[in-house]
Amino acid sequence: MGKVTRRLMIFGGVAVAGGGLVAGYALLPYETIDRARKIGGKDGESMLAAWVRIAPDNTVTVIVPHSEMGQGVHTSLPMMLAEELDADWALVRMEQAPADMAFANTGLARGYLRGDTSIPGWLSGAADFGFRKIAESMNLQLTGGSTSIRFTGVDGMRRTGAAARAMLIKAAAAKWGVGEEAIEAKQSRLTHRASGRSATYGELASAAGAYDPPTDIRLKAKKDYTIVGTPIKRFDIPAKVNGSAKYGIDVRVPNMSFASIAASPVFGGTLKSVDAAPAMAMRGVKKVVKLANAVAVVADNTWRAKEALAALKPEWNEGAKAALTSQSIFASMEAALDKGGLVEDHASGDVDASLKSAKRVVEASYRVPFLAHATMEVMNCTAHFEGDRLTIWGGFQNGLGAKAAAAAWAGIPIDNITLNHTVMGGGFGRRGNTVDYLEKAIAVARQVEGPVQVTWTREEDMTQDYYRHASVARMKAGLDDNGKVVAWLHTFTDKYDPPEAVFVNYDFANRAARYAEHANPIPWGPWRSVDHTQQGFFIESFMDELAHAASKDPYEFRRSHLSNAPRHKAVLELAASMAGWGTAAPSGRARGIAMREAFGTIVAQVAEVSLAAGGLPRVHRVWSAVDPGEVINPATFTAQIQGGAIYGLTAALYGEITIDKGRVVQQNFPDYEMVRMADAPEHEVRFIESGARTGGAGEPGTAPIAPAVANALFALTGKRMRALPLKNATARVTTNERVKSNAQKL
Amino acid sequence: MIAMTVNGTSHTVDVEEGMPLLWVLRDVLNFTGTKYGCGVGACGACTVLIDGAATRSCSFPAALAAGKAVTTIEGLASGDTLHKVQQAWIDMQAPQCGFCQSGQIMAAVALLQEKPQPTDAEIDAAMTNICRCGAYAQIRAAIHSAAKA
């Protein structure tokens, strides 16, 4: 059976009918191992590791504890395991782990213990949903914070693959009476060359189960990789081109009903009254369900439910937030900064003294608005009560967390809940721990016979989100005679996660970051790359301002402040060289540069921008240099950097949720515009594999694009963009200003 | 009663004339490959072909589909052989979350019928569907790849 080290455990043992073994690598209470084996095992198949199962036909099934949102993790994690197992990739399959404690995202917890990461504030901040306890007890099964590869992959998949391989070798050596060192394991086959004996992994998996996994796991050298680092095609794609992939909204079960829901349009409001009659008179309507803060109509199809809901005139107790506006929220942020008494985030040197003695002091204020996630698949969930048992179908970035929350909301034991994971039509943080769509589906299902699918309208999705918070920053820096930054003071409102997002990698001797704990009145949720989206814009825009104040080239200025950060310097240099920084941009265009380290990955981006008719910026080209330490799958990683930049570009150009009378103004895509094909820049991505600890892929591409574009606009027009989205400001950039500015530069 | 052909099979549905085709497909006929994205014709996730023309089914009343041939993502392949656009989508690994991709593929099929060798500008003009994952580079590459197939 298992070998237990203090916190880390490798476990193995004969487990299932047909023989075989379970082995895995985890940070788990010991008793959950049996549970994982029971759930993950299948009769007739051998199980090698909690995260891998080898069948008699030699297929290898990797059990992935993370959710697929299009980031490719259902392929990348099996690649990492198969590499160390020396499996034949053609025989590798993938299975998503059940939402169960035994498959928790222990990597995140382990990274936390090791100090590489922290439990995201947005987990503990989600106390409204009862998640605090789960986070605290580290029963995490979270896909977010770019943790899948960084922790589950590096700490779990690799070691499990290597351990399983070692056990197979032991089994072969014993069977053939030869030394382990004489056994070759390659392409899912064990071979003893001298005697010419050979067997598949499947044939020996059962015998391998008799051995304890090794405690000294040796991982492959990168030069020996044959799977990792190659653009292997994703498992999930074929079902996404023929309509067969089942998203939450596609769940169809016998005798189901369809519901549409409207929550109080004012945040925190409750349902006062609603006359159900207009809806009940409509075709196909089964029921009007009243909830504390919402009303839903249940019908025989989604459209009828939606139409009948629109026929209702619910009255709401609007509550304390009914007078909120964007203006009042921004004013309260400014007031919070004016008031002082800021929280010191981090500091070194003496920033206040060095600001006083600096040759020149530069100051600038920035602001960014609220943002919605706007996943392509609107929030939805299907739920079915049968007595005290509950079945759930839906997409969750944290299946285990969702299940635990469901148990609390339904008031039943967690073991009475079956959670069926579906493919997710986008996550970006929305489907992490803000699973109010689950809560509402449970509340509706309680009052309905049979399964009910609650699908939000796009309008409901956009106005009932958990929003990326608006923020205001006041930046102040001192320059010396040589144009070096001698003091850096960064003040801002509201800090969420990750804690290091406010950190600047430039070598400023005297620095401080301080923030006001302004009470954000709008529901908050993590939004792709979280606080990096604001901080990246503040920091990298201000760096650009400082470069111009110091009469330095923005690239050279950044580079001259990276003497203690060789990885960052290399990334910046590569981006500049890719973009031909220093050479003239095509006529009518200019380039801007920005850099950000997020989730262990450093990204520098150069954007080449012109002004289109109406003064909106047009981003023609983007060059990204990326150091994630290592690249598991270059195709999916490239797509993540490109897609992350599009997500950030949408926010930079158009993204703005405004509040009026306590409710969200924007309703649908026409007034919350997205970057589309015609706006999408040509985007070249190159990697530096520095060998540093593996960084994330899903989020690091998002933050640098806004400052890169804003900085390019400054280079083009001489107008500094200190507020997002750019659509609000750039319409005022006239041709005259541009001509004047260019003339000044000449 | 409204009669229409979906993916080569005749269907008669008893629905309101104004019920959008999208919901007839998804909730009545169970062709869930066609997606709801916005309901106002702004995102293109619901794109299907009606007599060969790319149409946003969320804003297309069922009554207008009477007597027409509707093709959804489920009806593109011929048996086990994928349509060349679907194959190109796999070859170029276009989908990320994949939710918009049925609509993207249908829009691309219609584009290639009209312009077998589209330029980038023609792709920009025809492909107005939103992809929130931002897979536009891969979608563009897949269209060019399908054009060569």
Interface residues (C-beta under 8 A of the other chain):
Chain A: M69 G70 Q71 G72 P231 K233 R234 D236 I237 P238 A239 K240 V241 N242 G243 S244 A245 K246 Y247 I249 D250 R252 F258 R283 N301 T302 W303 R304 K306 A374 T375 M376 E377 V378 V423 M424 G425 G426 G427 F428 T455 T457 R458 A635 T636 A639 Q642 G643 G644 A645 I646 Y647 L649 T650 N668 F669 P670 M674 V675 R676 M677 A678 A680 E682 H683
Chain B: E16 M19 P20 L22 W23 R26 D27 V28 N30 F31 T32 G33 T34 K35 Y36 G37 C38 G39 V40 A42 C43 A45 T72 I73 E74 L76 A77 L82 Q86 W89 I90 Q93 A94 P95 Q96 C97 G98 F99 C100 Q101 S102 I105 I123 D124 A125 M127 T128 N129 I130 C131 R132 C133 G134 A135 Y136 A137 Q138 I139 R140
